[in-house]
Amino acid sequence: MNKYIYIDPEICHGQACVKGTRIPVHQIIHMLASGDKAEEIIKDYPTLKIEDINACLEYAASLAEEQLTPIEVIG
């Protein structure tokens, strides 16, 4: 997908993961949403770097972008 995130159907059931790990992006996002600090996550997962965590946030943000769909008004 990009320099930090990848999707491989053979790894973690095709979930987006941090490249070079089997750590799913959603796991990092959940940890951040629960109030964990990036430094704490890196301490728990020493293979991660701050760039990996930022890439997870960027990936999640891209998925959350709203796409406007025109609604037909009847009547």
PDB file of N, CA, C and O in Angstrom:
ATOM      1  N   MET A   1       0.828  -1.200   0.000  1.00  0.00           N
ATOM      2  CA  MET A   1       0.000   0.000   0.000  1.00  0.00           C
ATOM      3  C   MET A   1       0.866   1.254   0.000  1.00  0.00           C
ATOM      4  O   MET A   1       0.713   2.125  -0.857  1.00  0.00           O
ATOM      5  N   ASN A   2       1.760   1.337   0.951  1.00  0.00           N
ATOM      6  CA  ASN A   2       2.684   2.455   0.989  1.00  0.00           C
ATOM      7  C   ASN A   2       3.947   2.018   1.705  1.00  0.00           C
ATOM      8  O   ASN A   2       4.162   0.826   1.923  1.00  0.00           O
ATOM      9  N   LYS A   3       4.773   2.969   2.067  1.00  0.00           N
ATOM     10  CA  LYS A   3       6.071   2.657   2.675  1.00  0.00           C
ATOM     11  C   LYS A   3       5.942   1.952   4.023  1.00  0.00           C
ATOM     12  O   LYS A   3       6.837   1.202   4.413  1.00  0.00           O
ATOM     13  N   TYR A   4       4.832   2.184   4.744  1.00  0.00           N
ATOM     14  CA  TYR A   4       4.690   1.677   6.108  1.00  0.00           C
ATOM     15  C   TYR A   4       3.566   0.674   6.313  1.00  0.00           C
ATOM     16  O   TYR A   4       3.600  -0.094   7.275  1.00  0.00           O
ATOM     17  N   ILE A   5       2.579   0.662   5.441  1.00  0.00           N
ATOM     18  CA  ILE A   5       1.400  -0.196   5.605  1.00  0.00           C
ATOM     19  C   ILE A   5       1.305  -1.142   4.406  1.00  0.00           C
ATOM     20  O   ILE A   5       1.556  -0.744   3.268  1.00  0.00           O
ATOM     21  N   TYR A   6       0.944  -2.380   4.671  1.00  0.00           N
ATOM     22  CA  TYR A   6       0.763  -3.328   3.574  1.00  0.00           C
ATOM     23  C   TYR A   6      -0.446  -4.211   3.847  1.00  0.00           C
ATOM     24  O   TYR A   6      -0.896  -4.362   4.983  1.00  0.00           O
ATOM     25  N   ILE A   7      -0.947  -4.777   2.778  1.00  0.00           N
ATOM     26  CA  ILE A   7      -2.037  -5.749   2.861  1.00  0.00           C
ATOM     27  C   ILE A   7      -1.621  -6.964   2.048  1.00  0.00           C
ATOM     28  O   ILE A   7      -1.315  -6.868   0.860  1.00  0.00           O
ATOM     29  N   ASP A   8      -1.619  -8.105   2.715  1.00  0.00           N
ATOM     30  CA  ASP A   8      -1.269  -9.363   2.062  1.00  0.00           C
ATOM     31  C   ASP A   8      -2.321 -10.378   2.478  1.00  0.00           C
ATOM     32  O   ASP A   8      -2.480 -10.654   3.667  1.00  0.00           O
ATOM     33  N   PRO A   9      -3.046 -10.941   1.508  1.00  0.00           N
ATOM     34  CA  PRO A   9      -4.108 -11.889   1.844  1.00  0.00           C
ATOM     35  C   PRO A   9      -3.619 -13.096   2.648  1.00  0.00           C
ATOM     36  O   PRO A   9      -4.414 -13.762   3.311  1.00  0.00           O
ATOM     37  N   GLU A  10      -2.322 -13.378   2.592  1.00  0.00           N
ATOM     38  CA  GLU A  10      -1.753 -14.519   3.294  1.00  0.00           C
ATOM     39  C   GLU A  10      -1.320 -14.184   4.729  1.00  0.00           C
ATOM     40  O   GLU A  10      -0.958 -15.080   5.492  1.00  0.00           O
ATOM     41  N   ILE A  11      -1.358 -12.907   5.091  1.00  0.00           N
ATOM     42  CA  ILE A  11      -0.904 -12.489   6.425  1.00  0.00           C
ATOM     43  C   ILE A  11      -2.047 -11.772   7.140  1.00  0.00           C
ATOM     44  O   ILE A  11      -2.649 -10.844   6.600  1.00  0.00           O
ATOM     45  N   CYS A  12      -2.333 -12.213   8.350  1.00  0.00           N
ATOM     46  CA  CYS A  12      -3.392 -11.610   9.191  1.00  0.00           C
ATOM     47  C   CYS A  12      -4.725 -11.509   8.456  1.00  0.00           C
ATOM     48  O   CYS A  12      -5.451 -10.526   8.605  1.00  0.00           O
ATOM     49  N   HIS A  13      -5.038 -12.525   7.668  1.00  0.00           N
ATOM     50  CA  HIS A  13      -6.322 -12.593   6.947  1.00  0.00           C
ATOM     51  C   HIS A  13      -6.543 -11.393   6.039  1.00  0.00           C
ATOM     52  O   HIS A  13      -7.685 -11.001   5.795  1.00  0.00           O
ATOM     53  N   GLY A  14      -5.463 -10.809   5.538  1.00  0.00           N
ATOM     54  CA  GLY A  14      -5.589  -9.688   4.604  1.00  0.00           C
ATOM     55  C   GLY A  14      -5.847  -8.352   5.265  1.00  0.00           C
ATOM     56  O   GLY A  14      -6.161  -7.379   4.581  1.00  0.00           O
ATOM     57  N   GLN A  15      -5.721  -8.282   6.584  1.00  0.00           N
ATOM     58  CA  GLN A  15      -5.897  -6.996   7.268  1.00  0.00           C
ATOM     59  C   GLN A  15      -4.676  -6.113   7.017  1.00  0.00           C
ATOM     60  O   GLN A  15      -3.561  -6.612   6.861  1.00  0.00           O
ATOM     61  N   ALA A  16      -4.893  -4.816   6.981  1.00  0.00           N
ATOM     62  CA  ALA A  16      -3.789  -3.873   6.835  1.00  0.00           C
ATOM     63  C   ALA A  16      -2.892  -3.982   8.062  1.00  0.00           C
ATOM     64  O   ALA A  16      -3.365  -3.927   9.198  1.00  0.00           O
ATOM     65  N   CYS A  17      -1.586  -4.140   7.820  1.00  0.00           N
ATOM     66  CA  CYS A  17      -0.605  -4.293   8.896  1.00  0.00           C
ATOM     67  C   CYS A  17       0.545  -3.323   8.701  1.00  0.00           C
ATOM     68  O   CYS A  17       0.766  -2.794   7.612  1.00  0.00           O
ATOM     69  N   VAL A  18       1.265  -3.108   9.781  1.00  0.00           N
ATOM     70  CA  VAL A  18       2.491  -2.327   9.698  1.00  0.00           C
ATOM     71  C   VAL A  18       3.525  -3.184   8.976  1.00  0.00           C
ATOM     72  O   VAL A  18       3.763  -4.333   9.349  1.00  0.00           O
ATOM     73  N   LYS A  19       4.133  -2.616   7.946  1.00  0.00           N
ATOM     74  CA  LYS A  19       5.089  -3.349   7.126  1.00  0.00           C
ATOM     75  C   LYS A  19       6.212  -3.924   7.983  1.00  0.00           C
ATOM     76  O   LYS A  19       6.736  -3.248   8.868  1.00  0.00           O
ATOM     77  N   GLY A  20       6.574  -5.167   7.715  1.00  0.00           N
ATOM     78  CA  GLY A  20       7.634  -5.839   8.440  1.00  0.00           C
ATOM     79  C   GLY A  20       7.186  -6.452   9.751  1.00  0.00           C
ATOM     80  O   GLY A  20       7.999  -7.004  10.494  1.00  0.00           O
ATOM     81  N   THR A  21       5.871  -6.357  10.044  1.00  0.00           N
ATOM     82  CA  THR A  21       5.325  -6.924  11.279  1.00  0.00           C
ATOM     83  C   THR A  21       4.026  -7.641  10.947  1.00  0.00           C
ATOM     84  O   THR A  21       3.581  -7.665   9.799  1.00  0.00           O
ATOM     85  N   ARG A  22       3.445  -8.211  11.956  1.00  0.00           N
ATOM     86  CA  ARG A  22       2.096  -8.763  11.837  1.00  0.00           C
ATOM     87  C   ARG A  22       1.165  -7.972  12.757  1.00  0.00           C
ATOM     88  O   ARG A  22       0.183  -8.506  13.273  1.00  0.00           O
ATOM     89  N   ILE A  23       1.484  -6.717  12.950  1.00  0.00           N
ATOM     90  CA  ILE A  23       0.679  -5.854  13.814  1.00  0.00           C
ATOM     91  C   ILE A  23      -0.358  -5.145  12.948  1.00  0.00           C
ATOM     92  O   ILE A  23      -0.005  -4.325  12.100  1.00  0.00           O
ATOM     93  N   PRO A  24      -1.645  -5.461  13.159  1.00  0.00           N
ATOM     94  CA  PRO A  24      -2.690  -4.826  12.363  1.00  0.00           C
ATOM     95  C   PRO A  24      -2.820  -3.333  12.676  1.00  0.00           C
ATOM     96  O   PRO A  24      -2.666  -2.904  13.820  1.00  0.00           O
ATOM     97  N   VAL A  25      -3.103  -2.569  11.644  1.00  0.00           N
ATOM     98  CA  VAL A  25      -3.305  -1.124  11.800  1.00  0.00           C
ATOM     99  C   VAL A  25      -4.411  -0.863  12.812  1.00  0.00           C
ATOM    100  O   VAL A  25      -4.281   0.033  13.646  1.00  0.00           O
ATOM    101  N   HIS A  26      -5.500  -1.631  12.752  1.00  0.00           N
ATOM    102  CA  HIS A  26      -6.626  -1.381  13.653  1.00  0.00           C
ATOM    103  C   HIS A  26      -6.212  -1.519  15.112  1.00  0.00           C
ATOM    104  O   HIS A  26      -6.762  -0.834  15.974  1.00  0.00           O
ATOM    105  N   GLN A  27      -5.256  -2.391  15.401  1.00  0.00           N
ATOM    106  CA  GLN A  27      -4.797  -2.558  16.779  1.00  0.00           C
ATOM    107  C   GLN A  27      -4.124  -1.282  17.287  1.00  0.00           C
ATOM    108  O   GLN A  27      -4.354  -0.863  18.421  1.00  0.00           O
ATOM    109  N   ILE A  28      -3.303  -0.677  16.452  1.00  0.00           N
ATOM    110  CA  ILE A  28      -2.627   0.568  16.832  1.00  0.00           C
ATOM    111  C   ILE A  28      -3.651   1.687  17.004  1.00  0.00           C
ATOM    112  O   ILE A  28      -3.569   2.465  17.955  1.00  0.00           O
ATOM    113  N   ILE A  29      -4.606   1.768  16.093  1.00  0.00           N
ATOM    114  CA  ILE A  29      -5.637   2.815  16.176  1.00  0.00           C
ATOM    115  C   ILE A  29      -6.469   2.640  17.438  1.00  0.00           C
ATOM    116  O   ILE A  29      -6.776   3.625  18.110  1.00  0.00           O
ATOM    117  N   HIS A  30      -6.841   1.415  17.774  1.00  0.00           N
ATOM    118  CA  HIS A  30      -7.604   1.158  19.004  1.00  0.00           C
ATOM    119  C   HIS A  30      -6.814   1.576  20.237  1.00  0.00           C
ATOM    120  O   HIS A  30      -7.368   2.153  21.172  1.00  0.00           O
ATOM    121  N   MET A  31      -5.527   1.283  20.234  1.00  0.00           N
ATOM    122  CA  MET A  31      -4.692   1.651  21.378  1.00  0.00           C
ATOM    123  C   MET A  31      -4.622   3.169  21.537  1.00  0.00           C
ATOM    124  O   MET A  31      -4.716   3.690  22.648  1.00  0.00           O
ATOM    125  N   LEU A  32      -4.458   3.870  20.419  1.00  0.00           N
ATOM    126  CA  LEU A  32      -4.432   5.337  20.478  1.00  0.00           C
ATOM    127  C   LEU A  32      -5.778   5.885  20.938  1.00  0.00           C
ATOM    128  O   LEU A  32      -5.838   6.818  21.739  1.00  0.00           O
ATOM    129  N   ALA A  33      -6.854   5.298  20.426  1.00  0.00           N
ATOM    130  CA  ALA A  33      -8.200   5.746  20.807  1.00  0.00           C
ATOM    131  C   ALA A  33      -8.484   5.495  22.283  1.00  0.00           C
ATOM    132  O   ALA A  33      -9.287   6.201  22.894  1.00  0.00           O
ATOM    133  N   SER A  34      -7.828   4.493  22.851  1.00  0.00           N
ATOM    134  CA  SER A  34      -8.015   4.178  24.270  1.00  0.00           C
ATOM    135  C   SER A  34      -7.158   5.060  25.170  1.00  0.00           C
ATOM    136  O   SER A  34      -7.214   4.953  26.395  1.00  0.00           O
ATOM    137  N   GLY A  35      -6.369   5.930  24.552  1.00  0.00           N
ATOM    138  CA  GLY A  35      -5.578   6.861  25.341  1.00  0.00           C
ATOM    139  C   GLY A  35      -4.107   6.515  25.464  1.00  0.00           C
ATOM    140  O   GLY A  35      -3.349   7.244  26.105  1.00  0.00           O
ATOM    141  N   ASP A  36      -3.693   5.407  24.857  1.00  0.00           N
ATOM    142  CA  ASP A  36      -2.266   5.069  24.897  1.00  0.00           C
ATOM    143  C   ASP A  36      -1.479   6.102  24.102  1.00  0.00           C
ATOM    144  O   ASP A  36      -1.928   6.566  23.054  1.00  0.00           O
ATOM    145  N   LYS A  37      -0.329   6.450  24.597  1.00  0.00           N
ATOM    146  CA  LYS A  37       0.564   7.383  23.910  1.00  0.00           C
ATOM    147  C   LYS A  37       1.447   6.595  22.944  1.00  0.00           C
ATOM    148  O   LYS A  37       1.726   5.416  23.162  1.00  0.00           O
ATOM    149  N   ALA A  38       1.880   7.257  21.883  1.00  0.00           N
ATOM    150  CA  ALA A  38       2.731   6.606  20.889  1.00  0.00           C
ATOM    151  C   ALA A  38       3.970   5.997  21.537  1.00  0.00           C
ATOM    152  O   ALA A  38       4.392   4.901  21.169  1.00  0.00           O
ATOM    153  N   GLU A  39       4.548   6.703  22.495  1.00  0.00           N
ATOM    154  CA  GLU A  39       5.746   6.211  23.168  1.00  0.00           C
ATOM    155  C   GLU A  39       5.474   4.911  23.919  1.00  0.00           C
ATOM    156  O   GLU A  39       6.330   4.028  23.967  1.00  0.00           O
ATOM    157  N   GLU A  40       4.282   4.795  24.505  1.00  0.00           N
ATOM    158  CA  GLU A  40       3.906   3.573  25.224  1.00  0.00           C
ATOM    159  C   GLU A  40       3.740   2.410  24.252  1.00  0.00           C
ATOM    160  O   GLU A  40       4.144   1.283  24.540  1.00  0.00           O
ATOM    161  N   ILE A  41       3.148   2.694  23.109  1.00  0.00           N
ATOM    162  CA  ILE A  41       2.936   1.649  22.100  1.00  0.00           C
ATOM    163  C   ILE A  41       4.291   1.151  21.593  1.00  0.00           C
ATOM    164  O   ILE A  41       4.495  -0.052  21.431  1.00  0.00           O
ATOM    165  N   ILE A  42       5.203   2.074  21.348  1.00  0.00           N
ATOM    166  CA  ILE A  42       6.539   1.697  20.881  1.00  0.00           C
ATOM    167  C   ILE A  42       7.270   0.874  21.947  1.00  0.00           C
ATOM    168  O   ILE A  42       8.025  -0.045  21.629  1.00  0.00           O
ATOM    169  N   LYS A  43       7.034   1.214  23.200  1.00  0.00           N
ATOM    170  CA  LYS A  43       7.643   0.443  24.288  1.00  0.00           C
ATOM    171  C   LYS A  43       7.099  -0.993  24.305  1.00  0.00           C
ATOM    172  O   LYS A  43       7.843  -1.946  24.530  1.00  0.00           O
ATOM    173  N   ASP A  44       5.781  -1.129  24.062  1.00  0.00           N
ATOM    174  CA  ASP A  44       5.150  -2.450  24.021  1.00  0.00           C
ATOM    175  C   ASP A  44       5.516  -3.232  22.754  1.00  0.00           C
ATOM    176  O   ASP A  44       5.595  -4.460  22.775  1.00  0.00           O
ATOM    177  N   TYR A  45       5.736  -2.517  21.667  1.00  0.00           N
ATOM    178  CA  TYR A  45       6.072  -3.119  20.376  1.00  0.00           C
ATOM    179  C   TYR A  45       7.350  -2.471  19.854  1.00  0.00           C
ATOM    180  O   TYR A  45       7.286  -1.584  19.002  1.00  0.00           O
ATOM    181  N   PRO A  46       8.509  -2.899  20.351  1.00  0.00           N
ATOM    182  CA  PRO A  46       9.765  -2.226  20.013  1.00  0.00           C
ATOM    183  C   PRO A  46      10.147  -2.249  18.532  1.00  0.00           C
ATOM    184  O   PRO A  46      11.040  -1.512  18.116  1.00  0.00           O
ATOM    185  N   THR A  47       9.489  -3.075  17.743  1.00  0.00           N
ATOM    186  CA  THR A  47       9.782  -3.070  16.300  1.00  0.00           C
ATOM    187  C   THR A  47       9.140  -1.870  15.607  1.00  0.00           C
ATOM    188  O   THR A  47       9.501  -1.541  14.477  1.00  0.00           O
ATOM    189  N   LEU A  48       8.184  -1.213  16.281  1.00  0.00           N
ATOM    190  CA  LEU A  48       7.514  -0.052  15.692  1.00  0.00           C
ATOM    191  C   LEU A  48       8.344   1.210  15.865  1.00  0.00           C
ATOM    192  O   LEU A  48       9.126   1.346  16.806  1.00  0.00           O
ATOM    193  N   LYS A  49       8.150   2.123  14.932  1.00  0.00           N
ATOM    194  CA  LYS A  49       8.740   3.461  15.006  1.00  0.00           C
ATOM    195  C   LYS A  49       7.602   4.465  14.948  1.00  0.00           C
ATOM    196  O   LYS A  49       6.481   4.124  14.569  1.00  0.00           O
ATOM    197  N   ILE A  50       7.891   5.695  15.322  1.00  0.00           N
ATOM    198  CA  ILE A  50       6.858   6.737  15.307  1.00  0.00           C
ATOM    199  C   ILE A  50       6.277   6.904  13.900  1.00  0.00           C
ATOM    200  O   ILE A  50       5.095   7.215  13.751  1.00  0.00           O
ATOM    201  N   GLU A  51       7.101   6.699  12.873  1.00  0.00           N
ATOM    202  CA  GLU A  51       6.611   6.801  11.492  1.00  0.00           C
ATOM    203  C   GLU A  51       5.550   5.748  11.207  1.00  0.00           C
ATOM    204  O   GLU A  51       4.609   6.006  10.456  1.00  0.00           O
ATOM    205  N   ASP A  52       5.689   4.573  11.792  1.00  0.00           N
ATOM    206  CA  ASP A  52       4.696   3.513  11.615  1.00  0.00           C
ATOM    207  C   ASP A  52       3.357   3.921  12.227  1.00  0.00           C
ATOM    208  O   ASP A  52       2.301   3.715  11.629  1.00  0.00           O
ATOM    209  N   ILE A  53       3.413   4.496  13.412  1.00  0.00           N
ATOM    210  CA  ILE A  53       2.190   4.918  14.098  1.00  0.00           C
ATOM    211  C   ILE A  53       1.524   6.052  13.331  1.00  0.00           C
ATOM    212  O   ILE A  53       0.304   6.061  13.172  1.00  0.00           O
ATOM    213  N   ASN A  54       2.315   7.006  12.855  1.00  0.00           N
ATOM    214  CA  ASN A  54       1.753   8.094  12.051  1.00  0.00           C
ATOM    215  C   ASN A  54       1.133   7.562  10.764  1.00  0.00           C
ATOM    216  O   ASN A  54       0.098   8.058  10.320  1.00  0.00           O
ATOM    217  N   ALA A  55       1.762   6.556  10.167  1.00  0.00           N
ATOM    218  CA  ALA A  55       1.209   5.954   8.947  1.00  0.00           C
ATOM    219  C   ALA A  55      -0.122   5.260   9.234  1.00  0.00           C
ATOM    220  O   ALA A  55      -1.025   5.283   8.398  1.00  0.00           O
ATOM    221  N   CYS A  56      -0.248   4.639  10.416  1.00  0.00           N
ATOM    222  CA  CYS A  56      -1.522   4.018  10.808  1.00  0.00           C
ATOM    223  C   CYS A  56      -2.611   5.076  10.917  1.00  0.00           C
ATOM    224  O   CYS A  56      -3.738   4.866  10.467  1.00  0.00           O
ATOM    225  N   LEU A  57      -2.272   6.206  11.513  1.00  0.00           N
ATOM    226  CA  LEU A  57      -3.251   7.292  11.631  1.00  0.00           C
ATOM    227  C   LEU A  57      -3.646   7.828  10.261  1.00  0.00           C
ATOM    228  O   LEU A  57      -4.821   8.084  10.000  1.00  0.00           O
ATOM    229  N   GLU A  58      -2.664   7.995   9.398  1.00  0.00           N
ATOM    230  CA  GLU A  58      -2.946   8.487   8.058  1.00  0.00           C
ATOM    231  C   GLU A  58      -3.821   7.505   7.278  1.00  0.00           C
ATOM    232  O   GLU A  58      -4.735   7.913   6.561  1.00  0.00           O
ATOM    233  N   TYR A  59      -3.535   6.220   7.421  1.00  0.00           N
ATOM    234  CA  TYR A  59      -4.328   5.189   6.756  1.00  0.00           C
ATOM    235  C   TYR A  59      -5.772   5.221   7.263  1.00  0.00           C
ATOM    236  O   TYR A  59      -6.710   5.179   6.468  1.00  0.00           O
ATOM    237  N   ALA A  60      -5.949   5.294   8.571  1.00  0.00           N
ATOM    238  CA  ALA A  60      -7.296   5.349   9.149  1.00  0.00           C
ATOM    239  C   ALA A  60      -8.026   6.604   8.690  1.00  0.00           C
ATOM    240  O   ALA A  60      -9.220   6.554   8.392  1.00  0.00           O
ATOM    241  N   ALA A  61      -7.325   7.721   8.630  1.00  0.00           N
ATOM    242  CA  ALA A  61      -7.948   8.971   8.180  1.00  0.00           C
ATOM    243  C   ALA A  61      -8.410   8.855   6.733  1.00  0.00           C
ATOM    244  O   ALA A  61      -9.480   9.349   6.378  1.00  0.00           O
ATOM    245  N   SER A  62      -7.607   8.203   5.900  1.00  0.00           N
ATOM    246  CA  SER A  62      -7.999   8.061   4.495  1.00  0.00           C
ATOM    247  C   SER A  62      -9.249   7.201   4.359  1.00  0.00           C
ATOM    248  O   SER A  62     -10.065   7.425   3.465  1.00  0.00           O
ATOM    249  N   LEU A  63      -9.401   6.215   5.245  1.00  0.00           N
ATOM    250  CA  LEU A  63     -10.602   5.375   5.202  1.00  0.00           C
ATOM    251  C   LEU A  63     -11.836   6.117   5.708  1.00  0.00           C
ATOM    252  O   LEU A  63     -12.964   5.814   5.319  1.00  0.00           O
ATOM    253  N   ALA A  64     -11.601   7.090   6.578  1.00  0.00           N
ATOM    254  CA  ALA A  64     -12.719   7.810   7.191  1.00  0.00           C
ATOM    255  C   ALA A  64     -13.186   9.006   6.371  1.00  0.00           C
ATOM    256  O   ALA A  64     -14.195   9.627   6.705  1.00  0.00           O
ATOM    257  N   GLU A  65     -12.467   9.335   5.305  1.00  0.00           N
ATOM    258  CA  GLU A  65     -12.880  10.473   4.486  1.00  0.00           C
ATOM    259  C   GLU A  65     -14.277  10.233   3.944  1.00  0.00           C
ATOM    260  O   GLU A  65     -14.600   9.164   3.426  1.00  0.00           O
ATOM    261  N   GLU A  66     -15.090  11.265   4.083  1.00  0.00           N
ATOM    262  CA  GLU A  66     -16.466  11.144   3.606  1.00  0.00           C
ATOM    263  C   GLU A  66     -16.517  11.287   2.085  1.00  0.00           C
ATOM    264  O   GLU A  66     -15.836  12.127   1.497  1.00  0.00           O
ATOM    265  N   GLN A  67     -17.326  10.459   1.483  1.00  0.00           N
ATOM    266  CA  GLN A  67     -17.583  10.586   0.070  1.00  0.00           C
ATOM    267  C   GLN A  67     -19.032  11.003  -0.071  1.00  0.00           C
ATOM    268  O   GLN A  67     -19.939  10.315   0.399  1.00  0.00           O
ATOM    269  N   LEU A  68     -19.238  12.120  -0.713  1.00  0.00           N
ATOM    270  CA  LEU A  68     -20.603  12.618  -0.882  1.00  0.00           C
ATOM    271  C   LEU A  68     -21.283  11.902  -2.029  1.00  0.00           C
ATOM    272  O   LEU A  68     -20.732  11.761  -3.120  1.00  0.00           O
ATOM    273  N   THR A  69     -22.477  11.461  -1.756  1.00  0.00           N
ATOM    274  CA  THR A  69     -23.284  10.812  -2.771  1.00  0.00           C
ATOM    275  C   THR A  69     -24.554  11.634  -2.946  1.00  0.00           C
ATOM    276  O   THR A  69     -25.288  11.865  -1.986  1.00  0.00           O
ATOM    277  N   PRO A  70     -24.805  12.068  -4.152  1.00  0.00           N
ATOM    278  CA  PRO A  70     -26.008  12.867  -4.374  1.00  0.00           C
ATOM    279  C   PRO A  70     -27.281  12.079  -3.992  1.00  0.00           C
ATOM    280  O   PRO A  70     -27.414  10.897  -4.307  1.00  0.00           O
ATOM    281  N   ILE A  71     -28.187  12.753  -3.321  1.00  0.00           N
ATOM    282  CA  ILE A  71     -29.452  12.139  -2.933  1.00  0.00           C
ATOM    283  C   ILE A  71     -30.540  12.754  -3.811  1.00  0.00           C
ATOM    284  O   ILE A  71     -30.657  13.973  -3.929  1.00  0.00           O
ATOM    285  N   GLU A  72     -31.314  11.890  -4.410  1.00  0.00           N
ATOM    286  CA  GLU A  72     -32.405  12.366  -5.273  1.00  0.00           C
ATOM    287  C   GLU A  72     -33.571  12.793  -4.389  1.00  0.00           C
ATOM    288  O   GLU A  72     -34.050  12.024  -3.556  1.00  0.00           O
ATOM    289  N   VAL A  73     -34.015  14.018  -4.582  1.00  0.00           N
ATOM    290  CA  VAL A  73     -35.155  14.531  -3.828  1.00  0.00           C
ATOM    291  C   VAL A  73     -36.412  14.219  -4.616  1.00  0.00           C
ATOM    292  O   VAL A  73     -36.534  14.592  -5.783  1.00  0.00           O
ATOM    293  N   ILE A  74     -37.356  13.526  -3.965  1.00  0.00           N
ATOM    294  CA  ILE A  74     -38.605  13.158  -4.611  1.00  0.00           C
ATOM    295  C   ILE A  74     -39.715  14.019  -4.038  1.00  0.00           C
ATOM    296  O   ILE A  74     -39.849  14.161  -2.822  1.00  0.00           O
ATOM    297  N   GLY A  75     -40.496  14.581  -4.920  1.00  0.00           N
ATOM    298  CA  GLY A  75     -41.687  15.305  -4.483  1.00  0.00           C
ATOM    299  C   GLY A  75     -41.526  16.709  -4.447  1.00  0.00           C
ATOM    300  O   GLY A  75     -42.460  17.428  -4.095  1.00  0.00           O
TER     301      GLY A  75
END
